[in-house]
Every structure is written in C-alpha cells, then in structure tokens.
Amino acid sequence: MTDNALATVPQRKLWVRALLMLLMGMAFQLAAWVLVAVALLQLGFSAFTDQPNPRLQAFGRSMGRYLAQIAGFVAFATETLPFPFSDWPTGEL
C-alpha cells in the first residue's frame, strides 16, 4: 500500500461510523417514542388493575437498555453496535 492509501483507511472507517451514528440516532428517536407509548400503556394498566403489567415492565426495561446501548455507541463509549447489528437486550433483572 502507498502512504496515501494508508491515510484514507481511517477516514473511510470514520465515515462508516458517522453513517452508523446517524442511523442509530434515528433508531434512538423511534425507540424513545416507543418507550413513551409503553409508559402510557403501563399507566393505563396500572390505573385499571392497580398493578403494572409484567410483560410491559420487561419490554420497557429492555427498551431502556437498548437506548443506553445506542447512547454508548453514539458517544464513542463503545464500538459495539446495538440491535439490529447485535442481539436485543434482555428485559430480565
């Protein structure tokens, strides 16, 4: 490889990461709205049954972990790509 080719490899990786960060940012916005919907559903269930729905609790927990994974990737705290590039986070305690 020439010196010019070596100099452009990291730049290309940065552009790929920038594109992935943009996509993950859009996924974050969508997931945040889904979490708001889950919270409103959970509020409704709690109002009528006096207890939270366990399936919504688990899903909300996993959605929160997913949002944290996206934030970590976008903030350069980790190189691990979140879902759909890796497994969906569990909702278990």
Backbone torsions as a table, in degrees:
resi	resn	phi	psi	omega
1	MET	NA	147.9	176.8
2	THR	-86.2	168.9	178.7
3	ASP	-62.9	-36.1	178.9
4	ASN	-65.5	-39.9	179.8
5	ALA	-66.2	-39.6	178.8
6	LEU	-66.6	-34.7	-178.5
7	ALA	-70.9	-28.5	-177.0
8	THR	-87.0	-16.6	-178.7
9	VAL	-62.1	-51.0	178.0
10	PRO	-61.9	-35.7	178.8
11	GLN	-62.4	-41.8	179.3
12	ARG	-64.5	-41.0	178.1
13	LYS	-63.2	-37.1	178.9
14	LEU	-66.4	-38.3	178.3
15	TRP	-67.0	-38.4	176.9
16	VAL	-64.1	-44.3	178.7
17	ARG	-63.1	-40.1	178.6
18	ALA	-61.0	-42.1	177.2
19	LEU	-64.0	-44.3	178.1
20	LEU	-63.6	-37.3	178.0
21	MET	-64.9	-39.1	176.9
22	LEU	-63.0	-46.5	178.8
23	LEU	-63.3	-42.0	179.6
24	MET	-68.6	-31.7	175.3
25	GLY	-64.4	-41.0	176.2
26	MET	-66.6	-40.5	176.8
27	ALA	-62.5	-36.8	178.4
28	PHE	-61.6	-45.6	-180.0
29	GLN	-61.8	-44.9	178.5
30	LEU	-63.4	-45.0	-179.5
31	ALA	-65.2	-35.2	178.1
32	ALA	-63.9	-40.3	177.4
33	TRP	-67.5	-37.3	176.1
34	VAL	-63.2	-40.8	178.0
35	LEU	-63.4	-38.4	175.8
36	VAL	-62.4	-42.9	178.3
37	ALA	-62.7	-41.8	178.0
38	VAL	-63.1	-41.5	179.1
39	ALA	-62.7	-41.3	178.2
40	LEU	-67.4	-40.4	175.5
41	LEU	-62.1	-43.0	179.7
42	GLN	-63.3	-38.7	176.6
43	LEU	-61.8	-43.9	178.0
44	GLY	-63.0	-45.7	178.1
45	PHE	-61.1	-43.0	-178.8
46	SER	-65.9	-34.5	179.4
47	ALA	-66.9	-35.5	-176.9
48	PHE	-91.6	-29.1	-175.4
49	THR	-113.2	-3.5	-178.7
50	ASP	63.0	15.5	174.6
51	GLN	-153.6	149.9	-179.7
52	PRO	-72.7	154.2	177.8
53	ASN	-78.3	121.7	-176.5
54	PRO	-63.7	-32.9	179.0
55	ARG	-69.4	-39.7	176.5
56	LEU	-68.8	-33.4	175.7
57	GLN	-60.5	-48.2	-179.0
58	ALA	-64.5	-42.1	179.7
59	PHE	-66.1	-41.9	178.1
60	GLY	-61.9	-39.2	178.3
61	ARG	-64.7	-44.4	180.0
62	SER	-67.9	-34.5	177.6
63	MET	-66.0	-39.1	176.3
64	GLY	-62.7	-40.4	177.4
65	ARG	-66.3	-37.5	177.6
66	TYR	-63.1	-44.2	177.4
67	LEU	-61.0	-39.3	178.3
68	ALA	-65.9	-38.4	177.9
69	GLN	-64.0	-43.1	178.6
70	ILE	-62.7	-45.7	-179.8
71	ALA	-59.9	-40.8	178.5
72	GLY	-63.3	-40.6	179.3
73	PHE	-68.9	-45.6	-177.3
74	VAL	-66.2	-31.9	-179.1
75	ALA	-87.0	8.1	179.9
76	PHE	64.6	21.3	177.6
77	ALA	-78.9	-22.0	179.6
78	THR	-147.9	154.9	175.6
79	GLU	-98.6	-4.5	-179.0
80	THR	-74.5	123.3	178.5
81	LEU	-77.8	134.9	176.9
82	PRO	-74.4	179.4	176.0
83	PHE	-50.8	137.1	14.0
84	PRO	-92.6	9.3	179.9
85	PHE	-87.6	-11.7	175.4
86	SER	-141.9	-178.9	-177.7
87	ASP	-68.6	152.0	175.1
88	TRP	-68.3	138.1	179.5
89	PRO	-66.8	147.9	-178.3
90	THR	-79.1	159.1	177.4
91	GLY	-101.9	12.0	-178.9
92	GLU	-78.8	152.7	178.0
93	LEU	-71.0	NA	NA
